[in-house]
Amino acid sequence: MRENNDLHLRLTVPMYDAALGTQLTVDNLAGERTTIEVPGGTQPGDTIHLPGEGMPRLRAEGAGDMVAHVQVTVPTALTNEERATLEDLRDGHPDNPAVHVESDEEHDGFFSRMRGKFRR
């Protein structure tokens, strides 16, 4: 998809590669190969900008950016060994966030919370 001089693409990455980091190559407009660096710890919805890899600017030098929108895929079928490895990671990692359900009060803005106080 094009937005002004920027080219946007959807980049689907397995969760293992999003966690560990990886490199991918894609074709740019000139037909050349461009490397996209996916850093370790990449989250779903993150964007990776590749300056100068987008559309050429009219009446100006340079080009827009290529913007990769990251989608992380999670495996749907695990072997017993994969499941055990993931459970070990989950249970043994001190920075592992617990499952958290966000309440409306945490999600709403200031005015929504104030409005809720007066409606009671």
C-alpha positions as CSV (number, residue, x, y, z in Angstrom):
1,M,0.0,0.0,0.0
2,R,1.2,3.5,-0.8
3,E,0.8,6.5,1.5
4,N,2.3,9.6,0.0
5,N,5.9,8.6,-0.7
6,D,5.9,5.8,1.8
7,L,5.3,2.1,0.9
8,H,3.6,0.0,3.6
9,L,3.8,-3.8,3.8
10,R,2.6,-6.4,6.2
11,L,5.3,-8.5,7.6
12,T,4.3,-11.8,9.1
13,V,6.8,-13.2,11.6
14,P,6.7,-16.4,13.7
15,M,6.7,-15.7,17.4
16,Y,10.1,-17.4,17.8
17,D,11.7,-14.9,15.4
18,A,9.9,-12.0,16.9
19,A,11.2,-12.9,20.3
20,L,14.8,-13.7,19.2
21,G,15.1,-11.4,16.2
22,T,15.8,-12.2,12.6
23,Q,16.6,-10.8,9.2
24,L,14.4,-10.9,6.1
25,T,15.0,-9.8,2.5
26,V,12.4,-8.2,0.3
27,D,12.4,-6.7,-3.1
28,N,12.3,-2.9,-3.3
29,L,11.0,-0.8,-6.2
30,A,14.2,-0.9,-8.1
31,G,14.1,-4.8,-8.0
32,E,17.0,-4.9,-5.6
33,R,17.0,-7.0,-2.4
34,T,16.6,-5.0,0.8
35,T,17.2,-6.5,4.3
36,I,14.7,-5.9,7.0
37,E,16.1,-6.3,10.5
38,V,13.5,-7.6,13.0
39,P,14.9,-6.9,16.4
40,G,14.5,-9.4,19.3
41,G,11.4,-8.6,21.4
42,T,9.4,-7.2,18.5
43,Q,5.7,-7.0,19.4
44,P,2.6,-7.5,17.3
45,G,1.7,-4.1,15.6
46,D,5.3,-2.8,15.8
47,T,6.5,-1.0,12.7
48,I,10.0,-1.1,11.1
49,H,11.0,1.9,9.0
50,L,13.5,1.5,6.1
51,P,14.4,5.1,5.2
52,G,14.7,5.8,1.5
53,E,13.2,2.5,0.3
54,G,9.8,4.0,-0.7
55,M,8.6,5.9,-3.7
56,P,10.9,8.5,-5.3
57,R,9.9,12.1,-4.4
58,L,8.6,14.2,-7.3
59,R,10.7,17.4,-7.9
60,A,12.9,16.6,-5.0
61,E,15.8,14.3,-4.1
62,G,15.4,11.1,-2.2
63,A,12.6,8.7,-1.6
64,G,10.0,7.9,1.0
65,D,10.3,5.1,3.5
66,M,9.3,1.5,3.4
67,V,7.3,0.7,6.5
68,A,6.9,-2.9,7.6
69,H,3.9,-3.5,9.9
70,V,4.7,-6.6,12.0
71,Q,2.2,-9.3,12.6
72,V,3.3,-12.1,14.9
73,T,2.0,-15.6,14.3
74,V,1.6,-18.1,17.2
75,P,1.7,-21.8,16.4
76,T,-1.6,-23.6,16.8
77,A,-0.2,-27.1,17.1
78,L,2.8,-27.8,19.3
79,T,4.7,-31.0,19.8
80,N,5.1,-32.2,23.4
81,E,8.7,-31.0,23.4
82,E,7.7,-27.5,22.1
83,R,5.0,-27.3,24.7
84,A,7.4,-28.3,27.5
85,T,10.0,-25.7,26.3
86,L,7.4,-22.9,26.2
87,E,6.1,-23.9,29.7
88,D,9.7,-23.8,31.1
89,L,10.2,-20.4,29.6
90,R,6.9,-19.1,31.0
91,D,7.4,-20.5,34.4
92,G,11.1,-19.6,34.8
93,H,11.3,-16.1,33.3
94,P,11.2,-13.4,36.0
95,D,10.1,-10.6,33.6
96,N,7.2,-12.7,32.2
97,P,4.1,-10.6,32.7
98,A,1.1,-12.4,34.1
99,V,-2.2,-12.5,32.1
100,H,-3.9,-9.2,32.8
101,V,-7.5,-8.2,32.1
102,E,-7.8,-4.5,31.4
103,S,-10.8,-2.9,33.1
104,D,-12.7,-0.1,31.5
105,E,-11.4,2.3,34.0
106,E,-7.8,1.5,33.0
107,H,-8.6,1.8,29.3
108,D,-10.8,4.9,29.4
109,G,-9.4,8.4,29.3
110,F,-9.7,11.1,31.9
111,F,-13.1,12.5,30.8
112,S,-14.7,9.1,30.5
113,R,-13.7,8.3,34.0
114,M,-15.0,11.6,35.3
115,R,-18.3,11.1,33.5
116,G,-18.6,7.7,35.1
117,K,-18.2,9.2,38.6
118,F,-21.1,11.6,38.0
119,R,-23.4,8.9,36.6
120,R,-23.5,6.8,39.7
